[in-house]
Amino acid sequence: MSTRITLSDKIRAAIEAEITSGQLSAGSRIDEQMLMDRFDVSRTPAREALLGLMSIGLVVSVPRQGAVVASISLAECIAILETLMPLEGLAAQLSARRMPVALCKRLVQADADCQHAAAHGDAVAYAAANREFHETIYDGSRNDVLAQQLRSMRLRIRHHQLALFDRPGRIRHSLAEHQRVLQAILEGDEDLAYTAMTGHISRGGNVFADAVASMPVAASGFASVTRSSGTSITPPATPAKAIDNTQRKVGKRLSTTKA
């Protein structure tokens, strides 16, 4: 079934990109008239785009100010990362059970792109390939509700994670963690896929928290920063396998994916 891209979709995507890249900072005002003038559209698509941005938490309505780019506190960001962990793990677990061959190939390609970016020390390219790696797993879960929730939360913290791969050694560790996730999914090992992914998100979250803790408050980019020592993001325990889980043969899955 084809999906029609509307004017409001295009406006929303453009503003979304500017927010997540940091071009539009927290507190920047966004109103219908500004969108109408900038994109040369009528009020209806401008309003729909604004409501769409509000629905995913990137824009909020503030009394006497109108719609502005939402700010996020460090506590909220850590809370999102803690929520992401089991959901990302579930997406990987479901992908190990459900991911079709076409998406397996796409996942392998995303991993290859990560390796290429890592080999060239390109943090920007690695971040883009990393996003594709995770997006493919969301699609592979075959659970639209789960995928939508993950994408919405990822969008809210994307700007703050842009510098994550500039941290010493993070790309190298991330790449190794991807390999464990990839292998588990290709082999159809649901429990291992869950454990590998939650561990990956946990370690990335802790690197991120350490990076923020080392910044001056004014440079952190958060609405407020309350520092506490010893804060860490711990992965949840591995859930029991679903009763209807049927393990796919490793050789067949891998050979099919490489075909």
PAMARMI-468512 format. One record per residue (C-alpha): x, y, z. Coordinates in nm, 3 decimals, padded with zeros to 5 digits, m for minus. Layout:
{{X; Y; Z}} ...
***
This chain:
{{00.000; 00.000; 00.000}} {{00.151; 00.337; m00.101}} {{00.171; 00.627; 00.141}} {{00.092; 00.972; 00.006}} {{00.332; 01.243; 00.123}} {{00.129; 01.553; 00.206}} {{00.235; 01.917; 00.237}} {{00.208; 01.890; 00.614}} {{00.437; 01.584; 00.609}} {{00.702; 01.779; 00.416}} {{00.680; 02.079; 00.650}} {{00.695; 01.857; 00.956}} {{00.998; 01.668; 00.823}} {{01.184; 01.992; 00.747}} {{01.124; 02.142; 01.092}} {{01.191; 01.808; 01.259}} {{01.533; 01.792; 01.090}} {{01.616; 02.146; 01.202}} {{01.521; 02.068; 01.562}} {{01.709; 01.738; 01.586}} {{02.020; 01.890; 01.424}} {{02.018; 02.180; 01.669}} {{01.954; 02.443; 01.402}} {{01.637; 02.532; 01.591}} {{01.719; 02.549; 01.960}} {{01.494; 02.492; 02.260}} {{01.256; 02.782; 02.312}} {{01.254; 02.889; 01.945}} {{00.907; 03.002; 01.852}} {{00.723; 02.817; 01.575}} {{00.378; 02.938; 01.478}} {{00.134; 02.873; 01.199}} {{00.192; 03.206; 01.028}} {{00.567; 03.153; 01.019}} {{00.519; 02.812; 00.859}} {{00.266; 02.951; 00.611}} {{00.506; 03.226; 00.502}} {{00.815; 03.011; 00.489}} {{00.665; 02.717; 00.298}} {{00.408; 02.920; 00.102}} {{00.115; 02.707; 00.215}} {{m00.232; 02.766; 00.353}} {{m00.319; 02.748; 00.721}} {{m00.439; 02.385; 00.718}} {{m00.110; 02.210; 00.631}} {{00.081; 02.449; 00.857}} {{m00.149; 02.366; 01.148}} {{m00.133; 01.992; 01.077}} {{00.249; 02.003; 01.069}} {{00.256; 02.191; 01.399}} {{00.019; 01.944; 01.563}} {{00.231; 01.658; 01.432}} {{00.544; 01.807; 01.591}} {{00.355; 01.850; 01.917}} {{00.235; 01.489; 01.907}} {{00.593; 01.359; 01.917}} {{00.707; 01.603; 02.184}} {{00.939; 01.818; 01.971}} {{00.717; 02.124; 02.007}} {{00.511; 02.235; 02.308}} {{00.252; 02.503; 02.366}} {{00.360; 02.761; 02.626}} {{00.113; 03.012; 02.778}} {{00.157; 03.365; 02.635}} {{00.429; 03.239; 02.398}} {{00.251; 02.991; 02.174}} {{00.428; 02.694; 02.018}} {{00.800; 02.664; 02.088}} {{01.070; 02.400; 02.043}} {{01.057; 02.178; 02.351}} {{01.343; 02.173; 02.597}} {{01.454; 01.856; 02.769}} {{01.621; 01.817; 03.107}} {{01.903; 01.577; 03.180}} {{01.667; 01.379; 03.403}} {{01.417; 01.347; 03.116}} {{01.691; 01.239; 02.876}} {{01.813; 00.969; 03.116}} {{01.452; 00.857; 03.166}} {{01.410; 00.824; 02.788}} {{01.728; 00.619; 02.764}} {{01.608; 00.391; 03.045}} {{01.278; 00.345; 02.861}} {{01.453; 00.288; 02.529}} {{01.655; m00.004; 02.661}} {{01.384; m00.268; 02.704}} {{01.197; m00.143; 02.395}} {{01.510; m00.157; 02.177}} {{01.575; m00.502; 02.324}} {{01.222; m00.611; 02.237}} {{01.264; m00.481; 01.880}} {{01.585; m00.685; 01.844}} {{01.418; m00.990; 01.998}} {{01.122; m00.969; 01.761}} {{01.357; m00.910; 01.467}} {{01.541; m01.231; 01.552}} {{01.206; m01.407; 01.514}} {{01.046; m01.213; 01.230}} {{01.295; m01.017; 01.021}} {{01.258; m01.113; 00.652}} {{01.559; m01.180; 00.431}} {{01.535; m00.842; 00.253}} {{01.568; m00.658; 00.583}} {{01.845; m00.893; 00.695}} {{02.041; m00.782; 00.391}} {{01.964; m00.418; 00.472}} {{02.089; m00.472; 00.827}} {{02.411; m00.631; 00.702}} {{02.461; m00.332; 00.471}} {{02.400; m00.085; 00.755}} {{02.662; m00.268; 00.960}} {{02.904; m00.254; 00.664}} {{02.841; 00.122; 00.639}} {{02.918; 00.154; 01.011}} {{03.243; m00.033; 00.960}} {{03.338; 00.188; 00.665}} {{03.268; 00.507; 00.861}} {{03.461; 00.373; 01.162}} {{03.761; 00.285; 00.945}} {{03.771; 00.644; 00.819}} {{03.710; 00.801; 01.161}} {{03.398; 00.974; 01.030}} {{03.171; 01.030; 01.330}} {{02.898; 01.201; 01.124}} {{02.880; 00.913; 00.875}} {{02.889; 00.663; 01.161}} {{02.595; 00.835; 01.331}} {{02.393; 00.814; 01.007}} {{02.481; 00.446; 00.953}} {{02.407; 00.373; 01.318}} {{02.064; 00.529; 01.279}} {{01.997; 00.311; 00.974}} {{02.108; 00.003; 01.170}} {{01.856; 00.071; 01.445}} {{01.581; 00.180; 01.204}} {{01.617; m00.150; 01.019}} {{01.571; m00.340; 01.343}} {{01.258; m00.138; 01.419}} {{01.119; m00.235; 01.078}} {{01.228; m00.595; 01.128}} {{01.027; m00.623; 01.449}} {{00.710; m00.606; 01.235}} {{00.546; m00.415; 01.519}} {{00.439; m00.068; 01.405}} {{00.337; 00.050; 01.752}} {{00.676; m00.042; 01.896}} {{00.861; 00.114; 01.601}} {{00.665; 00.438; 01.632}} {{00.737; 00.467; 02.004}} {{01.108; 00.406; 01.952}} {{01.135; 00.660; 01.671}} {{00.948; 00.921; 01.874}} {{01.179; 00.883; 02.174}} {{01.490; 00.874; 01.956}} {{01.386; 01.202; 01.794}} {{01.358; 01.377; 02.130}} {{01.718; 01.303; 02.225}} {{01.886; 01.290; 01.883}} {{02.039; 01.638; 01.904}} {{02.194; 01.561; 02.243}} {{02.343; 01.237; 02.114}} {{02.515; 01.389; 01.811}} {{02.843; 01.424; 02.002}} {{02.828; 01.070; 02.143}} {{03.053; 00.924; 01.874}} {{03.315; 01.192; 01.933}} {{03.393; 01.032; 02.268}} {{03.721; 00.839; 02.269}} {{03.671; 00.474; 02.179}} {{03.291; 00.493; 02.151}} {{03.274; 00.411; 01.780}} {{03.499; 00.108; 01.827}} {{03.289; m00.023; 02.116}} {{02.962; 00.055; 01.938}} {{03.078; m00.138; 01.633}} {{03.162; m00.445; 01.842}} {{02.823; m00.424; 02.012}} {{02.652; m00.404; 01.672}} {{02.828; m00.724; 01.568}} {{02.675; m00.911; 01.863}} {{02.329; m00.776; 01.787}} {{02.362; m00.853; 01.416}} {{02.482; m01.209; 01.472}} {{02.203; m01.284; 01.720}} {{01.936; m01.156; 01.480}} {{02.075; m01.345; 01.182}} {{02.094; m01.663; 01.387}} {{01.739; m01.621; 01.516}} {{01.855; m01.616; 01.879}} {{01.587; m01.405; 02.047}} {{01.729; m01.403; 02.399}} {{02.078; m01.314; 02.283}} {{01.941; m01.041; 02.055}} {{01.758; m00.887; 02.352}} {{02.060; m00.908; 02.581}} {{02.303; m00.775; 02.320}} {{02.079; m00.480; 02.234}} {{02.000; m00.375; 02.592}} {{02.369; m00.396; 02.673}} {{02.445; m00.179; 02.371}} {{02.194; 00.088; 02.474}} {{02.311; 00.074; 02.836}} {{02.675; 00.131; 02.749}} {{02.591; 00.406; 02.502}} {{02.370; 00.574; 02.761}} {{02.643; 00.566; 03.022}} {{02.896; 00.716; 02.780}} {{02.641; 00.986; 02.702}} {{02.578; 01.058; 03.072}} {{02.953; 01.081; 03.136}} {{02.990; 01.323; 02.845}} {{02.717; 01.551; 02.980}} {{02.859; 01.533; 03.332}} {{03.195; 01.659; 03.203}} {{03.041; 01.966; 03.033}} {{02.989; 02.308; 03.187}} {{02.618; 02.347; 03.265}} {{02.578; 02.624; 03.006}} {{02.727; 02.405; 02.734}} {{02.525; 02.092; 02.808}} {{02.223; 02.204; 02.607}} {{01.977; 02.085; 02.871}} {{01.700; 02.287; 03.030}} {{01.851; 02.210; 03.368}} {{02.133; 01.987; 03.482}} {{02.133; 01.811; 03.815}} {{02.449; 01.608; 03.852}} {{02.476; 01.306; 04.074}} {{02.774; 01.077; 04.110}} {{02.747; 00.709; 04.037}} {{02.444; 00.740; 03.809}} {{02.436; 00.458; 03.556}} {{02.191; 00.304; 03.314}} {{02.153; m00.065; 03.381}} {{02.004; m00.307; 03.128}} {{01.696; m00.505; 03.238}} {{01.701; m00.879; 03.280}} {{01.647; m01.093; 02.973}} {{01.278; m01.191; 02.936}} {{01.176; m01.552; 02.894}} {{01.136; m01.672; 02.537}} {{00.789; m01.663; 02.390}} {{00.612; m01.997; 02.405}} {{00.564; m02.004; 02.030}} {{00.930; m01.931; 01.953}} {{01.066; m02.158; 01.680}} {{01.443; m02.134; 01.638}} {{01.559; m02.098; 01.280}} {{01.868; m02.285; 01.176}} {{02.181; m02.075; 01.188}} {{02.332; m02.199; 00.863}} {{02.016; m02.151; 00.661}} {{01.955; m01.800; 00.795}} {{02.309; m01.683; 00.732}} {{02.342; m01.842; 00.389}} {{02.008; m01.697; 00.281}} {{02.108; m01.350; 00.401}} {{02.440; m01.363; 00.216}} {{02.277; m01.482; m00.107}} 
***
